[in-house]
Amino acid sequence: MKSSVYIHWFALPQLRLPVIAGAILLGSFTAAALPEPGTPAPPLQFTQLLQAPPGAKADWVALRGKVVVLEFGGTDCGPCIVEIPHLNRISAALDPAKFQFISVYEEDPEVVQRFLTKRKISGWAGIDTTNRVFKRFGVMHWPMTIIVDGQGRVVASTSPENLTAVDLRAVSDGKSVKLASAEDESAAKGEKVSAATAKAPATAIKPLYEVSLSKQAPGAGPVMMSASAGPGHMSLSGWSAERVLRLAYGVAFNEVPKDRLLPTSSLPEGRYNLHAIWSSEDSNGRLIAPFIQESITYGLNLRVQWKTVTKKAYVLRMTEASKNLLIPQPPIEMSFRSYKNGKLKLVDGSIDDLAAAIEDGLEVPVVNETGIEGRFDTELEFPAKDADAAKAALLKTLGLELIETDRPIQMLEVSPREDSKKAMESKPQEAPKK
């Protein structure tokens, strides 16, 4: 098997695109220096302060005595939006005289203001159009939570999902609190992920399309997965053959669920790197997908095809309660879904997106037969592969039933390419026409 496959289509210089829908956001780990716990917090300097009382100041002199929770994020950041309800609940449980939440954005004030009319955020919104605050705090990816105590000292830099009201009260009381840092979490997972806004490498001549697949050399050190995606480019490093295949054949760069992969033999071992660049005319990456798929199937010497298989599945159906519990949300042009550590989160997602997130948790196909349209926000909790718990959570929270049955399911069948070659050689050959 060849270790590398390259395909190039050279054309005019490439234009920058908006960030693709479904860009890979696995959480980041960068070399930027986040402030060390116990050190004085860098200065705050916002271009504008939204949702604050008249005359309010966001500096460490004015905020002295309060525990300050800085939430670095973006209005188009799915994982950031997912954490908003969690942060709002924490804020509501705390004394506003002792705590101040400030969401930090580096976007235009009008963009942030429009966003705030669609998604309620407790606390102030600090606009950092100069990017000084992001740089001073060493924030290169988000969501990122930085906690500062009443004396203006940094307590922790962590993920918002790690935050609790109990810990913040302890900080206010002067007690020591240990929160997992973003670096600790990434190291524990064995992942190193570059920022989602990372730029594609500059070249003298920009290709219209470019795809490369290479295999990492064995014994090159510890396995570190990384991913970056942005305007017209995507780069993966240290991914298994299964993950690369599932991504390549997913819709809008959402991976094919594990339970819909049908390998007829063991997949190639080792770790692979994938790099792709595409043109400004392919805003959603649909035209690049076939090139990526061909590079992978030929590079890994595989034959891949969709196949319909009747198998066990769960069907989502609505009840009378659904009409009152499923409340459509204003669209924000940034859909996000996830299932992680027993928690399902959906932001601006359809019921199809909900079904896909449930499937990620149960690892069994889930089919949407509700007929419900619209976009929704929701959070559910159920242990992985626990269908009974998922049924109870869905019925209580959304009024939806989850029914076990058999359904024809589209499966991604993967087999060695040699099989197809042998099959062709075994077929009787027609005699050439005279």
Secondary structure, DSSP 4 states (H G I P E B T S, - for coil): --SEEEEEEE-SPPPP-PPPTT--------SS-PPPTTSBPPPP--SEEES--TT---STTTTTTSEEEEEE--TT-HHHHHTHHHHHHHHHTS-TTTEEEEEEE-S-HHHHHHHHHHS--SSEEEE-TT-HHHHHTT--SSSEEEEE-TTSBEEEEE-GGG--HHHHHHHHTT------BHHHHHHHHTB----TTPPPPP-SS-EEEEEEEEEPPTTSSS--BEEEEETTEEEEEEEEHHHHHHHHTSGGGPPPPGGGEEESSPPP-SEEEEEEE--TT-TTSTTTHHHHHHHHHHHTTEEEEEEEEEEEEEEEEE-TTHHHH-------S--EEEEETTEEEEEEE-HHHHHHHHHHHHSS-EEE-S---S-EEEEEE--TT-HHHHHHHHHHHH-EEEEEEEEEEEEEEEEEHHHHHHHHHHSPPPPPP-
